[in-house]
Amino acid sequence: MLRELGPNHPSTLTARQNHAYWLGKAGDAAAAAAAYASLLEHSVREVGPDHPQTLMVLNGFAHWRGKTGDAAGAAAAYADLLEKADRVLGYHHRTTLAAHGNLVLWREKAGEPASALERDCAARLYVSDPDAHVAISREKVDFWMRIQGPDGPNALTARNNLGYFQGLAGNPAGAAATFADLVDDLVRKFGPNDSRVLTNLSNLAHWRARAEDATGAAAAYEQLLRARRHHLGDDNPQTLAAWGSFAHWQGEAGNPAAAVAAFAELLEHMKRVLGRDHPHLDVIRHNLSHWENVDRRMA
């Protein structure tokens, strides 16, 4: 590729960057850092120190420098990246936010704790700007799906993070769609009883409910209930919680009779598990009564 396209062709640079990255993932952090350092020199020389390509390479160099155990060197590289990203891209750009958080991390690992103000600033930025996290997560999803495909471990983690931050950013329908795709792929790859399916079914049900997709929430909670029964048993508190949510969303989806049946069954089960006088049963009785009234009105 170098011989055919030349050293400055985008495909050549992408190949060099991927090579550097996979050197590190193969366990040779020093070789990865050296490869990124060489690529960084080339990028600074050819496109300048403030070019987005240079900033991306600098980020990779900083990361793998830290992985070699050179925490001070990683902190210095992230400080350089933060200064450039802040000036070129703006303080709330996802690259700047990530650089800020990594700078705090590596300073502390180097034995030079960041100030309380810096730590608080980084934490507040990450919490208060979920849109930036969505953008960062999308980049990671695109990268890992290109490298590993949708089923790769890093791709699956990135997709999970994307769904979480979509919901946090006020897009519960987008989060639900992300988790629905993720659940489908997990079931296809690992089977319906894998623990990863259980976790992401819970996320799917939660965000469908937050999106006020009653039919979708009822279907997801039904899947979650089956999965929790398989993994945890009928008496586990998480199973009982999913049971109650399933019953509720059955009613919200326009089927109060099904909600009544589910709450009645849950009530009898909880009497056996907790005893007839347990205070938790009052909530179930209240919900059962509510949906019985709704069902009568609809009859």
KEKE-3310 file (N, C-alpha, C; in steps of 0.2 Angstrom, whole numbers, plus 5000, padded with zeros to 4 digits):
npx = (5004:5010:5019:5012:5002:5008:5015:5007:4994:4976:4972:4984:4988:4978:4979:4992:4989:4979:4988:4997:4988:4984:4996:4997:4985:4989:4997:5009:5013:5024:5029:5017:5016:5028:5025:5014:5021:5030:5021:5014:5024:5025:5013:5012:5021:5016:5003:5001:5001:4989:4979:4964:4967:4980:4977:4970:4979:4988:4981:4980:4994:4996:4988:4994:5006:5004:5000:5012:5017:5022:5016:5018:5023:5011:5002:5008:5007:4993:4990:4995:4987:4974:4976:4977:4965:4956:4958:4957:4945:4936:4929:4919:4919:4919:4931:4939:4933:4936:4950:4952:4947:4955:4968:4967:4966:4979:4988:4985:4989:5002:5007:5005:4993:4978:4970:4956:4947:4949:4946:4933:4928:4930:4922:4909:4908:4907:4896:4886:4886:4879:4877:4889:4895:4887:4891:4905:4903:4897:4907:4916:4908:4907:4920:4924:4915:4919:4931:4930:4917:4899:4898:4909:4919:4923:4915:4902:4902:4904:4892:4882:4886:4883:4869:4865:4869:4862:4849:4851:4854:4841:4835:4825:4819:4828:4838:4831:4830:4843:4847:4838:4842:4855:4851:4845:4857:4865:4857:4857:4871:4875:4864:4848:4849:4860:4870:4873:4862:4852:4856:4855:4842:4835:4839:4834:4820:4818:4821:4811:4800:4802:4801:4788:4783:4772:4767:4779:4787:4780:4782:4796:4798:4791:4800:4811:4807:4805:4819:4825:4818:4824:4838:4838:4828:4811:4808:4817:4821:4823:4817:4804:4802:4803:4792:4781:4783:4780:4767:4761:4764:4757:4744:4745:4747:4735:4728:4720:4714:4724:4734:4727:4727:4740:4745:4737:4742:4755:4753:4748:4759:4769:4763:4766:4780:4784:4775:4758:4756:4765:4772:4775:4766:4755:4756:4755:4742:4736:4739:4733:4719:4718:4719:4709:4698:4699:4698:4684:4678:4681:4674)
npy = (4994:5006:5008:5008:5018:5029:5038:5048:5045:5044:5030:5024:5030:5027:5013:5012:5017:5008:4997:5001:5002:4988:4982:4986:4980:4967:4965:4972:4986:4995:4994:4999:5012:5017:5016:5024:5036:5038:5039:5051:5061:5061:5065:5078:5084:5084:5088:5097:5102:5105:5098:5088:5075:5073:5076:5064:5054:5058:5056:5042:5039:5045:5036:5023:5026:5028:5015:5008:5010:5022:5034:5048:5052:5049:5058:5070:5070:5069:5082:5090:5086:5090:5105:5108:5103:5110:5123:5121:5114:5117:5118:5110:5100:5082:5076:5085:5084:5070:5070:5079:5071:5060:5066:5070:5057:5051:5060:5058:5044:5046:5051:5064:5071:5078:5093:5096:5104:5102:5088:5088:5096:5088:5077:5083:5088:5076:5070:5080:5083:5073:5072:5074:5062:5053:5056:5052:5039:5034:5035:5026:5014:5014:5012:5000:4991:4991:4985:4974:4969:4967:4958:4958:4959:4972:4980:4976:4981:4995:4997:4995:5006:5017:5016:5018:5032:5038:5037:5044:5057:5061:5054:5042:5033:5031:5025:5014:5008:5005:4996:4986:4981:4977:4967:4957:4953:4948:4937:4930:4927:4921:4914:4913:4912:4918:4927:4940:4944:4944:4956:4966:4965:4970:4983:4987:4985:4995:5007:5007:5008:5021:5028:5028:5017:5007:4994:4989:4989:4980:4968:4967:4966:4954:4945:4948:4944:4930:4927:4930:4921:4910:4911:4916:4911:4909:4916:4926:4943:4951:4945:4945:4959:4961:4954:4961:4973:4968:4964:4977:4984:4977:4981:4994:4994:4992:4980:4976:4965:4955:4961:4960:4946:4943:4951:4945:4932:4935:4940:4929:4921:4929:4929:4916:4916:4927:4928:4931:4943:4952:4969:4972:4966:4974:4984:4976:4972:4984:4988:4977:4979:4991:4988:4979:4987:4996:4986:4982:4994:4995:4984)
npz = (5000:5004:4994:4983:4984:4991:5005:5010:5007:5012:5014:5016:5028:5037:5037:5043:5056:5060:5061:5071:5082:5083:5086:5099:5105:5103:5114:5114:5120:5120:5106:5100:5105:5100:5086:5084:5088:5077:5067:5071:5070:5056:5053:5059:5052:5038:5038:5048:5066:5071:5064:5062:5060:5065:5078:5081:5080:5090:5101:5101:5103:5116:5123:5122:5126:5140:5143:5142:5154:5157:5165:5167:5155:5147:5153:5149:5135:5134:5140:5130:5119:5125:5125:5112:5106:5113:5109:5095:5092:5102:5119:5123:5114:5109:5108:5116:5128:5131:5131:5142:5153:5152:5155:5168:5174:5170:5176:5189:5191:5188:5200:5202:5208:5201:5203:5215:5209:5195:5194:5197:5187:5176:5179:5180:5167:5160:5165:5163:5149:5140:5126:5120:5125:5118:5105:5105:5108:5097:5088:5093:5091:5077:5074:5080:5075:5062:5063:5071:5068:5071:5082:5090:5105:5110:5101:5105:5118:5116:5109:5119:5128:5119:5118:5132:5134:5124:5129:5141:5136:5132:5122:5123:5114:5104:5111:5115:5102:5099:5109:5106:5094:5099:5108:5099:5091:5101:5106:5094:5093:5105:5111:5119:5133:5138:5149:5146:5137:5146:5154:5144:5140:5151:5150:5137:5140:5150:5143:5133:5140:5145:5134:5132:5125:5125:5121:5116:5128:5136:5129:5130:5143:5146:5139:5147:5160:5157:5155:5167:5176:5171:5174:5188:5195:5201:5213:5215:5220:5208:5198:5203:5202:5188:5184:5190:5182:5170:5171:5173:5161:5152:5155:5152:5138:5133:5137:5149:5156:5154:5162:5175:5176:5177:5188:5198:5198:5202:5215:5222:5221:5228:5241:5245:5245:5253:5263:5269:5275:5272:5269:5256:5248:5248:5238:5226:5228:5227:5213:5207:5210:5204:5190:5188:5190:5179:5169:5171:5167:5154:5149)
capx = (5000:5014:5023:5007:4998:5012:5015:5002:4987:4972:4972:4990:4988:4973:4983:4997:4986:4977:4994:4999:4983:4984:5002:4995:4980:4992:5001:5016:5012:5029:5029:5012:5018:5033:5022:5011:5026:5032:5015:5013:5029:5024:5006:5013:5025:5013:4996:5002:5000:4982:4975:4961:4971:4986:4974:4968:4986:4991:4977:4983:5000:4995:4985:4998:5012:5002:5000:5019:5019:5025:5011:5020:5023:5004:4999:5011:5004:4986:4990:4996:4980:4969:4977:4976:4958:4952:4959:4954:4938:4931:4930:4914:4920:4920:4939:4942:4931:4939:4957:4952:4946:4962:4973:4966:4967:4986:4991:4985:4993:5009:5008:5004:4985:4975:4967:4949:4943:4950:4943:4926:4926:4930:4916:4903:4908:4905:4889:4881:4886:4878:4877:4896:4896:4884:4896:4911:4901:4895:4914:4918:4904:4909:4927:4924:4911:4923:4937:4928:4910:4894:4898:4916:4918:4923:4909:4896:4902:4902:4885:4879:4887:4879:4862:4864:4870:4856:4844:4853:4853:4835:4832:4824:4817:4834:4841:4828:4832:4850:4847:4834:4847:4860:4848:4845:4863:4867:4853:4859:4878:4876:4858:4843:4850:4866:4869:4873:4856:4848:4857:4853:4835:4833:4840:4828:4813:4818:4820:4805:4795:4804:4799:4781:4781:4769:4767:4786:4789:4777:4785:4803:4797:4790:4806:4815:4804:4807:4826:4826:4816:4829:4844:4838:4822:4804:4808:4822:4818:4824:4812:4797:4801:4801:4785:4777:4783:4777:4760:4759:4764:4752:4738:4746:4747:4728:4726:4719:4713:4730:4737:4724:4729:4747:4745:4734:4747:4761:4751:4748:4766:4772:4761:4770:4787:4785:4770:4752:4755:4771:4770:4776:4760:4750:4757:4753:4735:4733:4739:4728:4713:4717:4718:4702:4693:4700:4695:4677:4676:4681:4670)
capy = (5000:5012:5008:5010:5024:5034:5039:5053:5043:5042:5023:5022:5033:5023:5006:5013:5018:5002:4993:5003:5000:4981:4981:4987:4975:4961:4965:4976:4993:4999:4995:5003:5019:5019:5016:5030:5042:5039:5042:5058:5065:5061:5069:5085:5087:5084:5091:5102:5100:5106:5095:5083:5068:5074:5075:5057:5051:5060:5053:5035:5039:5046:5030:5018:5028:5026:5007:5006:5012:5029:5038:5055:5054:5049:5064:5076:5069:5071:5089:5093:5085:5095:5111:5109:5101:5115:5128:5120:5111:5120:5115:5105:5095:5076:5075:5089:5081:5064:5072:5081:5065:5056:5070:5069:5050:5049:5064:5054:5038:5048:5053:5071:5072:5084:5097:5094:5108:5098:5082:5090:5099:5083:5073:5087:5088:5069:5069:5086:5083:5067:5072:5072:5055:5050:5056:5048:5032:5032:5034:5019:5009:5013:5009:4993:4987:4991:4981:4967:4967:4969:4954:4958:4961:4979:4983:4975:4986:5002:4998:4996:5013:5021:5015:5021:5039:5040:5038:5050:5063:5063:5050:5035:5029:5029:5020:5007:5005:5003:4990:4981:4978:4973:4960:4953:4951:4944:4931:4926:4924:4918:4911:4917:4912:4921:4933:4947:4945:4946:4963:4971:4965:4975:4990:4987:4986:5001:5013:5007:5011:5028:5031:5027:5012:5002:4987:4986:4988:4974:4963:4967:4964:4947:4942:4949:4939:4923:4926:4930:4915:4904:4913:4918:4907:4913:4919:4931:4949:4954:4941:4948:4966:4960:4951:4967:4978:4965:4965:4984:4987:4973:4985:5001:4992:4991:4974:4976:4958:4952:4964:4957:4939:4943:4953:4940:4926:4937:4941:4922:4918:4932:4926:4910:4918:4932:4928:4934:4950:4956:4975:4973:4964:4980:4987:4972:4972:4990:4987:4972:4983:4997:4985:4976:4993:4997:4981:4983:5000:4993:4978)
capz = (5000:5004:4988:4977:4986:4994:5012:5013:5005:5018:5015:5020:5035:5041:5038:5048:5062:5063:5063:5078:5087:5084:5090:5106:5107:5103:5120:5114:5121:5118:5099:5098:5106:5095:5079:5085:5088:5071:5063:5074:5067:5049:5052:5060:5046:5032:5038:5054:5073:5074:5060:5066:5059:5070:5085:5082:5081:5096:5106:5101:5106:5123:5126:5122:5130:5146:5143:5143:5161:5157:5166:5166:5147:5145:5155:5145:5129:5135:5141:5123:5116:5127:5123:5104:5105:5116:5104:5088:5092:5107:5125:5124:5109:5112:5109:5121:5134:5133:5133:5149:5158:5152:5158:5175:5175:5170:5181:5196:5190:5188:5207:5202:5208:5198:5208:5216:5204:5189:5194:5198:5181:5171:5181:5178:5159:5157:5167:5160:5142:5137:5119:5119:5125:5112:5099:5107:5108:5090:5085:5095:5088:5070:5073:5082:5070:5056:5065:5073:5066:5076:5088:5093:5112:5110:5098:5110:5124:5113:5107:5125:5130:5115:5120:5138:5133:5120:5134:5146:5132:5131:5117:5125:5108:5101:5116:5114:5096:5100:5113:5103:5089:5102:5110:5093:5090:5107:5106:5088:5094:5112:5113:5123:5140:5140:5154:5142:5135:5152:5156:5139:5140:5156:5147:5132:5143:5153:5138:5129:5145:5146:5127:5132:5120:5130:5118:5116:5134:5138:5125:5132:5150:5145:5138:5153:5165:5156:5156:5175:5179:5169:5177:5195:5198:5202:5220:5216:5219:5202:5194:5205:5199:5181:5184:5191:5177:5164:5172:5172:5154:5149:5155:5148:5131:5131:5139:5157:5158:5155:5168:5181:5177:5179:5195:5202:5199:5206:5222:5225:5222:5233:5247:5247:5246:5258:5268:5267:5278:5270:5266:5248:5245:5247:5232:5221:5229:5224:5206:5205:5210:5198:5183:5189:5189:5172:5165:5171:5163:5147:5147)
cpx = (5004:5017:5018:5003:5002:5011:5009:4995:4983:4972:4978:4990:4983:4976:4988:4994:4983:4982:4996:4994:4983:4990:5000:4991:4983:4997:5008:5014:5017:5030:5023:5013:5023:5030:5018:5015:5028:5027:5013:5018:5028:5017:5008:5017:5021:5006:4996:4999:4993:4977:4971:4964:4977:4983:4972:4974:4989:4987:4979:4989:5000:4993:4990:5005:5010:5002:5007:5021:5022:5019:5012:5020:5016:5001:5001:5007:4996:4985:4991:4990:4975:4970:4975:4968:4954:4952:4956:4947:4933:4931:4925:4914:4921:4927:4942:4940:4935:4946:4957:4952:4952:4967:4973:4968:4975:4990:4991:4989:5001:5011:5008:4996:4983:4971:4959:4945:4943:4946:4935:4924:4925:4924:4910:4903:4905:4898:4884:4881:4885:4878:4884:4898:4893:4888:4902:4909:4900:4902:4916:4915:4906:4916:4927:4920:4915:4929:4935:4921:4906:4895:4905:4915:4918:4917:4903:4896:4901:4895:4881:4880:4883:4872:4861:4865:4865:4851:4845:4853:4846:4832:4831:4822:4823:4838:4838:4829:4839:4850:4843:4839:4853:4857:4848:4851:4866:4864:4856:4866:4878:4870:4854:4845:4856:4865:4869:4866:4851:4849:4854:4845:4832:4834:4835:4822:4813:4817:4814:4800:4796:4801:4792:4779:4778:4769:4774:4789:4786:4780:4792:4802:4795:4796:4811:4813:4806:4815:4828:4824:4821:4835:4843:4833:4816:4804:4813:4819:4818:4818:4805:4796:4799:4794:4780:4777:4780:4769:4757:4759:4759:4745:4739:4746:4740:4725:4725:4718:4719:4734:4734:4726:4736:4748:4742:4739:4753:4759:4751:4755:4770:4770:4765:4777:4788:4780:4764:4752:4761:4769:4770:4770:4754:4750:4754:4745:4732:4733:4734:4721:4712:4715:4711:4697:4693:4697:4687:4674:4676:4677:4663)
cpy = (5006:5013:5010:5016:5030:5035:5043:5051:5042:5035:5021:5024:5029:5016:5007:5014:5012:4997:4995:5001:4993:4979:4981:4981:4968:4960:4968:4983:4997:5000:4999:5010:5021:5020:5023:5037:5043:5042:5049:5062:5066:5066:5076:5088:5088:5088:5097:5099:5100:5102:5089:5076:5068:5073:5068:5053:5052:5057:5045:5035:5040:5040:5025:5019:5026:5019:5004:5006:5019:5034:5046:5057:5054:5056:5070:5076:5071:5079:5093:5092:5090:5102:5113:5108:5107:5121:5127:5118:5114:5115:5109:5100:5088:5074:5079:5086:5075:5065:5075:5076:5061:5059:5069:5062:5049:5054:5060:5048:5040:5051:5061:5072:5078:5087:5095:5098:5104:5092:5083:5092:5093:5079:5077:5087:5081:5068:5074:5086:5076:5067:5071:5065:5051:5050:5052:5041:5030:5031:5028:5014:5008:5010:5002:4988:4986:4986:4974:4964:4968:4964:4954:4961:4969:4983:4982:4980:4993:5003:4999:5003:5018:5021:5019:5029:5042:5042:5044:5057:5065:5060:5043:5031:5027:5024:5014:5004:5002:4996:4984:4977:4974:4967:4955:4949:4946:4937:4927:4923:4920:4913:4915:4917:4914:4927:4940:4949:4947:4954:4968:4970:4970:4982:4991:4989:4993:5007:5013:5010:5018:5031:5030:5022:5006:4995:4985:4985:4981:4968:4962:4964:4956:4943:4942:4944:4932:4922:4926:4924:4910:4905:4913:4914:4912:4917:4925:4938:4953:4951:4944:4955:4965:4958:4957:4972:4975:4966:4972:4986:4983:4978:4991:5000:4991:4984:4973:4969:4954:4954:4961:4950:4939:4945:4948:4934:4928:4938:4934:4920:4922:4931:4920:4911:4922:4932:4933:4942:4954:4963:4976:4970:4969:4983:4983:4972:4978:4990:4982:4976:4988:4994:4982:4982:4995:4992:4981:4989:4999:4988:4981)
cpz = (5000:4997:4982:4978:4988:5001:5015:5011:5011:5019:5019:5027:5039:5042:5043:5055:5065:5065:5070:5083:5088:5087:5097:5109:5107:5109:5120:5114:5118:5110:5097:5099:5101:5088:5079:5085:5081:5066:5065:5071:5060:5049:5054:5055:5040:5032:5044:5060:5075:5069:5064:5065:5064:5077:5086:5084:5088:5102:5107:5104:5113:5126:5127:5126:5138:5148:5144:5150:5162:5158:5165:5159:5145:5147:5151:5138:5129:5136:5134:5119:5118:5125:5116:5103:5107:5111:5097:5088:5097:5113:5126:5118:5112:5113:5115:5128:5136:5135:5140:5154:5158:5156:5165:5178:5176:5175:5188:5196:5191:5195:5207:5202:5205:5204:5209:5210:5197:5188:5194:5191:5176:5173:5178:5170:5157:5159:5163:5153:5139:5130:5117:5119:5120:5106:5099:5106:5101:5086:5086:5092:5081:5070:5075:5078:5064:5057:5066:5071:5072:5083:5092:5100:5113:5107:5102:5115:5122:5111:5114:5128:5126:5117:5127:5137:5129:5125:5139:5142:5130:5125:5119:5119:5104:5105:5115:5108:5096:5104:5110:5098:5093:5105:5105:5092:5095:5107:5100:5090:5100:5114:5118:5130:5142:5145:5151:5139:5140:5154:5151:5138:5145:5153:5142:5135:5146:5148:5134:5134:5145:5139:5127:5126:5124:5127:5118:5123:5137:5135:5128:5139:5150:5144:5144:5159:5164:5157:5163:5178:5177:5174:5185:5199:5200:5208:5220:5216:5212:5197:5196:5202:5192:5180:5185:5185:5171:5165:5171:5165:5150:5149:5151:5141:5129:5133:5147:5159:5159:5161:5175:5182:5180:5186:5200:5204:5203:5213:5225:5226:5227:5240:5249:5248:5252:5264:5267:5270:5276:5267:5259:5245:5244:5241:5226:5222:5226:5216:5203:5205:5205:5192:5183:5187:5181:5167:5165:5167:5156:5144:5144)
residu = (MET:LEU:ARG:GLU:LEU:GLY:PRO:ASN:HIS:PRO:SER:THR:LEU:THR:ALA:ARG:GLN:ASN:HIS:ALA:TYR:TRP:LEU:GLY:LYS:ALA:GLY:ASP:ALA:ALA:ALA:ALA:ALA:ALA:ALA:TYR:ALA:SER:LEU:LEU:GLU:HIS:SER:VAL:ARG:GLU:VAL:GLY:PRO:ASP:HIS:PRO:GLN:THR:LEU:MET:VAL:LEU:ASN:GLY:PHE:ALA:HIS:TRP:ARG:GLY:LYS:THR:GLY:ASP:ALA:ALA:GLY:ALA:ALA:ALA:ALA:TYR:ALA:ASP:LEU:LEU:GLU:LYS:ALA:ASP:ARG:VAL:LEU:GLY:TYR:HIS:HIS:ARG:THR:THR:LEU:ALA:ALA:HIS:GLY:ASN:LEU:VAL:LEU:TRP:ARG:GLU:LYS:ALA:GLY:GLU:PRO:ALA:SER:ALA:LEU:GLU:ARG:ASP:CYS:ALA:ALA:ARG:LEU:TYR:VAL:SER:ASP:PRO:ASP:ALA:HIS:VAL:ALA:ILE:SER:ARG:GLU:LYS:VAL:ASP:PHE:TRP:MET:ARG:ILE:GLN:GLY:PRO:ASP:GLY:PRO:ASN:ALA:LEU:THR:ALA:ARG:ASN:ASN:LEU:GLY:TYR:PHE:GLN:GLY:LEU:ALA:GLY:ASN:PRO:ALA:GLY:ALA:ALA:ALA:THR:PHE:ALA:ASP:LEU:VAL:ASP:ASP:LEU:VAL:ARG:LYS:PHE:GLY:PRO:ASN:ASP:SER:ARG:VAL:LEU:THR:ASN:LEU:SER:ASN:LEU:ALA:HIS:TRP:ARG:ALA:ARG:ALA:GLU:ASP:ALA:THR:GLY:ALA:ALA:ALA:ALA:TYR:GLU:GLN:LEU:LEU:ARG:ALA:ARG:ARG:HIS:HIS:LEU:GLY:ASP:ASP:ASN:PRO:GLN:THR:LEU:ALA:ALA:TRP:GLY:SER:PHE:ALA:HIS:TRP:GLN:GLY:GLU:ALA:GLY:ASN:PRO:ALA:ALA:ALA:VAL:ALA:ALA:PHE:ALA:GLU:LEU:LEU:GLU:HIS:MET:LYS:ARG:VAL:LEU:GLY:ARG:ASP:HIS:PRO:HIS:LEU:ASP:VAL:ILE:ARG:HIS:ASN:LEU:SER:HIS:TRP:GLU:ASN:VAL:ASP:ARG:ARG:MET:ALA)
# end
